[in-house]
Amino acid sequence: MRRMAKASNSLRPLVAAAGRGLRSALLGATIAAAATTIGHAATCSPTMDKLPFQFRALQTQLMVAALTCDARSEYNAFVQKFQGVLSRNGRALDAQFRRLHGAGSERILNRFVTELANESSQDSIRNRDAFCAESLKMLRETASFHDDEIETFTRQRYATVRVEEKLCTAQRM
């Protein structure tokens, strides 16, 4: 518990900078999980379904953009429009973590999501203008998509080495 409090205290400036209001609701659970370290034991499976991980990466980047770039209404519209797709992929991600990690899967999933959020936050800190421009462009572009189009977009946008590394890391946590 002391480690969690210490980690939470060290992240307060980052959270305060991210924005007000949604901050508690959206980042509260993930910040608490940042207190522990990630272990590395297994190898990456090429058969793992990547789409749930890719959707979580997309949703996390856009969540950080909502807070950092004052795009709350655009993010809320995105979540409402794609609620079914996001929920389906969220359940699939939970199931994959349960299969891989059993009883400790929720804690490990929280670490994974925290890592994604921290990475997006660091991207926004390094170059806020570019991060916000890219994220707002994605929010505008996806506003006209249907469910199948958002899936194609997500597969293409997040089919990068960065996500592949996260997939492997998620199996080793």
N, C-alpha and C positions, 0 to 999 in steps of 0.2 A: 504494500500500500504506500509506503514511503517513496518507493521508486516511481509510482504513478504520480504522486503529488509533485515530485521533483521534475518529472518530464512535463507535466501539465504546466508548471510554473515557467519552464524554459520555453514553452510554445506560446505563452500568452501574447507576447508582442506580435507574433505571426498571425494569431487568431484575431487580435484587435485590428490589425491592418486589413484583414480580409473583409470586414464589414460588420454591420450590426444586424440584429433581427434574426435572419436566417442562420447566422453563425452558430448559435447554440443548437438549433434544431438539426442542421446539416452536418456540422463537424464535431459536435460534442462526443459522439460515440467513437469516432475514429481517433480523436486526440488521446483519449485514455489508453487506447491500444498501443500507442507509440512508445510506451515505457519499457517494453521488453525488446530483446534482440531477436533476429531471425536466424534460425539454424539452417544448415545446408547438408542434406544427407542422401537424397535420391536422385535419380536421373530424370531428364525430361522425356515425356511420352509423346511421340508424334501423333498418337491417335486421340489425344484429348481434344474435345470440342472447344475451339478457340472463340467462337462468337460470344458466349457469355462473358469472357474476360475482356473482349474487345468492347462490348457494350458498357461494361463497368468503367473501362478507361475513358470512353466517350462521355458517359454521364458524369464522371468525376471531373474531367476537364471543364465541362460546361457548368458544373456546380461551383467550381472555383471561379470561373468567369462571372457567374452570377454575383458572387460576392466582391470580387476584385474589380470588375469592369462595370459595376452597377447595371447588370443585365438580369435582374431578378424576374421581371415580368416576362422576358423572352425565355428564360430558363423554365419558369413555371408553365408557360404555354407548351414548351417542348415536352416536359414531363407529363402534362395532361394529355397531349396529343398521342404520345407514344407509351402511355401507361401500360397497356397490355403487353407490348413488346418488351418494355423494361422489366415488368413483373415476371414474364415468362423467362427471360434471360437471367434475372436475379435468382429465381428458383433453380434454374439449371446450374448456375454458379454455386449456389449453396449445396446442391446435390453432389457436384464434383468435389467440393471440399470435404463433404461428409464421407464420400467414398475413399478419398485419399488419406484423410486424417482422423476419421472416426470421432470420438468424443471431444477432441480438442479442435474440431473444425471451425467453430464459430470464432474462437480466439484468433486462429490463424487467418481466417478470412478477414477479420477486422484489421489485422496487421497488414495484409495485402492491400486493402482499400486505403488504409492510412498511408502506405508507401505511395500509392497512386496520387492521393491528394497532396502529399508533401512534394512530390515531383512536379505536379501541375503548379503548385504554389511557388516553388522555386523558379519554374519557367516564367511565371508572371512577375516575380521579383527581379529576375535578370533583365527582362525586357518587357515591361508592362504594355507598352504601346503595341508591340508585335503580337504578344499573347492575346491582348484584347481584340485586336483587329482580326486575328485568325479565328478566335472563338466566336466573336459576333458574326463573322462571315458564315461560320458553320451553323449558327442558330438561324440566321436568315435563310440560308440555303435549304436546311432541313425542314423549314416551316411548311414547304409545299409538298413534302414527301408523303408517300403512303408507307405502310408497314414494310412491304417488300423492298422498297427503295431505301429506307433507313437501314435495313439489314445489309444491303449491298454497299451502301456508303460506309457503314461501320466496318465491314470486312476489308474494304479497300483502304480506308483512312488509317486503320489500326493494324494493318498487316505489315508491321515494321519490325525491325530487330528489337526495338525497345519492348514491344508487347511480347514478342517471342521470349525474350529474356525473363519477363515477368511471369510468363506461363511456366517456365522451368523453375523459377524461384518459388512460385506458389506451390509447386509439388514438393519442394524441399523444406518448407517452413516447419 
